[in-house]
Amino acid sequence: MPDLIVEIISPSNVLTDRNRKKKVYQQIGVREYWIVDPTNHTLEVYKHDQPDADVPHLYLVKEGEVSSSVLTNLKFDLKDIFTF
């Protein structure tokens, strides 16, 4: 089982990525699930041990550095993954 899954959603996959896949990943115990939304310039982070499984930590394009609690060396500025 992976520790971290990152999904980059497209308009045709929104419901699958935000709902079906997320629920499966949570059920099998994936520790972090990230949803990158290029249209809205957001990153949603879901953690296996968070109190409410349906409320992500939401990062907006201008919010600076993002890091993983699972892969501790994974850090980047959110602006670097979105091009305008």
GUZA-414183 format. One record per residue: residue in three letters; residue number from 1; y, x, z of N, C-alpha, C in turn. Coordinates in steps of 0.05 Angstrom, whole numbers, plus 5000, padded with zeros to 4 digits. Atoms other than C-alpha are relative to their C-alpha. Layout:
BEGIN
> ALA	NUM	Y	X	Z	Y	X	Z	Y	X	Z
...
END
This chain:
BEGIN
> MET	1	4977	5017	5000	5000	5000	5000	5025	5018	5000
> PRO	2	4975	4984	5001	5069	5027	4982	5017	4995	5025
> ASP	3	4980	5003	4978	5121	5040	5036	5026	4987	4991
> LEU	4	4974	5009	5011	5180	5024	4991	4996	4990	4972
> ILE	5	5001	5011	5027	5185	4979	4930	5029	4994	4993
> VAL	6	4973	5006	5010	5249	4975	4888	4997	4984	4975
> GLU	7	5000	5017	5024	5257	4918	4839	5028	4999	4989
> ILE	8	4974	5004	5014	5313	4916	4788	4997	4974	4985
> ILE	9	5004	5026	5011	5321	4844	4770	5016	4996	4974
> SER	10	4986	5009	5024	5340	4813	4704	5002	4970	5002
> PRO	11	4997	5029	4999	5362	4742	4691	4974	4984	4997
> SER	12	5026	5014	5004	5292	4723	4668	4981	5002	5023
> ASN	13	5019	4995	4978	5259	4749	4732	5011	4993	5028
> VAL	14	4987	5004	4975	5307	4726	4786	4982	4985	5020
> LEU	15	5016	5016	4981	5262	4673	4818	4975	5015	5008
> THR	16	5024	4985	4994	5200	4716	4814	5006	5023	5019
> ASP	17	4994	4977	4983	5232	4778	4845	5011	4992	5027
> ARG	18	4988	5007	4975	5273	4743	4898	4982	4983	5018
> ASN	19	5016	5018	4984	5219	4695	4920	4970	5008	5000
> ARG	20	5029	4996	5000	5147	4704	4898	4992	5028	5007
> LYS	21	5008	4972	4994	5143	4780	4897	5008	5008	5028
> LYS	22	4991	4993	4973	5184	4786	4961	4980	4990	5021
> LYS	23	5019	5012	4981	5136	4740	4998	4974	5015	5000
> VAL	24	5025	4985	5002	5075	4777	4973	5003	5028	5014
> TYR	25	4995	4973	4989	5105	4845	4992	5002	4998	5031
> GLN	26	4998	5003	4971	5122	4819	5062	4973	4994	5012
> GLN	27	5027	5008	4990	5052	4789	5071	4981	5024	5001
> ILE	28	5018	4977	5000	5017	4855	5053	5011	5023	5017
> GLY	29	4989	4980	4982	5063	4895	5099	5015	5023	4988
> VAL	30	4982	4980	5012	5108	4934	5051	5023	5004	5019
> ARG	31	4980	4995	4979	5156	4968	5099	5029	4995	4991
> GLU	32	4974	5007	5011	5218	4962	5054	4997	4990	4972
> TYR	33	4999	5012	5026	5232	4920	4993	5029	4998	4992
> TRP	34	4973	5000	5009	5296	4931	4954	5003	4984	4975
> ILE	35	4994	5015	5025	5325	4884	4902	5028	5010	4990
> VAL	36	4975	4991	5013	5377	4916	4856	5008	4978	4980
> ASP	37	4990	5021	5018	5419	4863	4821	5023	5012	4984
> PRO	38	4979	4988	5017	5457	4896	4763	5022	4980	4993
> THR	39	4980	5020	5008	5493	4831	4746	5022	4997	5022
> ASN	40	4982	5004	4978	5524	4823	4815	5008	5026	5014
> HIS	41	4995	4973	4988	5526	4898	4832	4994	5000	5030
> THR	42	5008	5000	4972	5488	4888	4897	4972	5012	5003
> LEU	43	5027	4990	4991	5428	4918	4933	4993	4984	5025
> GLU	44	5010	5014	4976	5388	4875	4981	4977	5016	5011
> VAL	45	5021	4985	4987	5344	4911	5031	4986	4982	5020
> TYR	46	5017	5015	4981	5287	4874	5066	4982	5020	5014
> LYS	47	5018	4982	4985	5249	4910	5121	4978	4983	5013
> HIS	48	5024	5014	4990	5180	4890	5146	5004	4990	5029
> ASP	49	4997	5007	4972	5202	4889	5219	5027	4986	5007
> GLN	50	4975	5013	4994	5268	4851	5211	4995	4973	5012
> PRO	51	5004	5026	4986	5278	4788	5254	4996	4976	4981
> ASP	52	5002	5022	5019	5289	4741	5195	4993	5011	4972
> ALA	53	5010	4988	5024	5247	4758	5134	5015	4992	4975
> ASP	54	4986	5010	5024	5293	4719	5087	5029	5008	5000
> VAL	55	4972	4992	4999	5359	4751	5107	5002	5030	4996
> PRO	56	5000	4971	5005	5369	4819	5075	5025	5013	5011
> HIS	57	4975	4985	4996	5418	4874	5091	5011	5002	4972
> LEU	58	4988	5001	5026	5465	4865	5033	5021	5022	4997
> TYR	59	4981	4979	5006	5502	4924	5002	5015	4992	4975
> LEU	60	4983	5006	5023	5560	4913	4954	5006	5027	4987
> VAL	61	4996	4976	5016	5579	4963	4900	5019	5020	5014
> LYS	62	4981	4982	4988	5636	4992	4941	4994	5008	5029
> GLU	63	5007	4996	4972	5599	5000	5007	4991	5028	5007
> GLY	64	5006	4973	4992	5585	5074	5004	4971	5007	5000
> GLU	65	5026	4988	5000	5521	5109	5023	4978	4980	5009
> VAL	66	5024	5016	4994	5453	5074	5024	4978	5020	5007
> SER	67	5023	4983	4993	5392	5104	5058	4976	4983	5007
> SER	68	5025	5014	4993	5320	5085	5069	4991	5009	5027
> SER	69	5011	4993	4973	5290	5081	5138	4971	5010	4997
> VAL	70	5028	4992	5006	5221	5094	5106	4999	5028	4988
> LEU	71	4998	4973	5013	5238	5153	5060	5026	5012	5009
> THR	72	4975	4991	4986	5288	5189	5105	5017	5018	4983
> ASN	73	4984	4983	5017	5311	5237	5050	5013	4985	4977
> LEU	74	4988	5016	5022	5330	5181	5003	5027	4989	5009
> LYS	75	4973	5008	4994	5405	5174	5007	5016	5002	4975
> PHE	76	4983	4999	5024	5456	5158	4953	5024	4982	5004
> ASP	77	4976	5017	5000	5524	5128	4941	4994	4977	4981
> LEU	78	5006	5024	5016	5515	5057	4916	5015	4999	4973
> LYS	79	4984	4999	5025	5570	5067	4864	4985	5015	4978
> ASP	80	5013	4983	5019	5525	5118	4830	4978	4986	4984
> ILE	81	5021	5013	5015	5472	5068	4809	5010	4977	4982
> PHE	82	4989	5020	5017	5519	5018	4776	5021	5013	4982
> THR	83	4979	4990	5019	5560	5036	4714	5016	4976	4990
> PHE	84	4983	5022	5009	5618	4995	4691	5009	5005	4972
END
